[in-house]
Amino acid sequence: MELRQLRYFVAVVEEGGFGRAAERLHTVQSAVSRQIGMLERELGLLLFIRTTRRVSLTGAGERLLPEARAVLAAAARTRAVAAEVAAGATGVLRLGTVHGPGDRVYQLLEKLAVRAPGLRVRPVRLPVTERLAAVRSGELDAALVRARPDAPGLELLPLWQDRLYAALPGGHPLAEAAELAPDRLAHLPLRLAAREDNPPFHDLVAPLAGAPAGPPFTDLLATLTSIGASPLAPSWTVFYEVGPLPNLPRTAIRPLARPALTTYLAVLPGPPGPALRHLLAAATAHAPEPGGTHG
């Protein structure tokens, strides 16, 4: 059974004959008769009573008519949905996500929802290595990654940049600066997490370290508290914003003049599909100037 046969069947009913149905379908009457005959043989039913004066439905034809119309309507809906998906206006975008900085990811998804309200985003949280592997295998359509200059087999499209922040004892002379250049901190030990915890970020900020290395970095809040509690053995750390900046009475937090933290969209090589184009346009619409602050 073919959709064409059902379309011819409905046309004959609605036009009241094979000739008028052929005109409507822009074909010849013999082609309509042939397709109807094939449909009747396929179903094992007689659909029309044919006389020299008129064509009328049999009882079987009357029973099948609403089903044929329903099938054609479903096919039309399927084509319409496919067109929307092809245009990126609907469907599902499987996106590997990251924490922050700030509410940046939420802003991005809100902008995307405005641009393509029918497009659903399925966020997936995975470690960065698994995130990139999922894009390569096709399990994810794209993934956000941070501070990573390369990813073999994938393209990294820069989306935005955010500032890094330095934390140092509140009583240190450098704490009075509104912004800190890394070379002014080079004489202070840097508390830095082990490279295996976050290789891209470690490689970005490790060149900032002075000598000697500072005490171990544990978690952010504990490290910031320890820095503020050790004014006689000053050290510092560097971090990116994943929420409101901590407010600790004895620890000063100041933006670093450089480097900036770049967030990329990892995708398979080649022109992005419609859904990804909407995502990139949404990112461009709300990204500030590189290195700038955000709300």
Summary of the structure (lengths in Angstrom):
residues: 295
radius of gyration: 32.2
end to end distance: 59.2
largest distance: 109.4
contacts: 842
relative contact order: 0.14
helix: 44%
strand: 20%
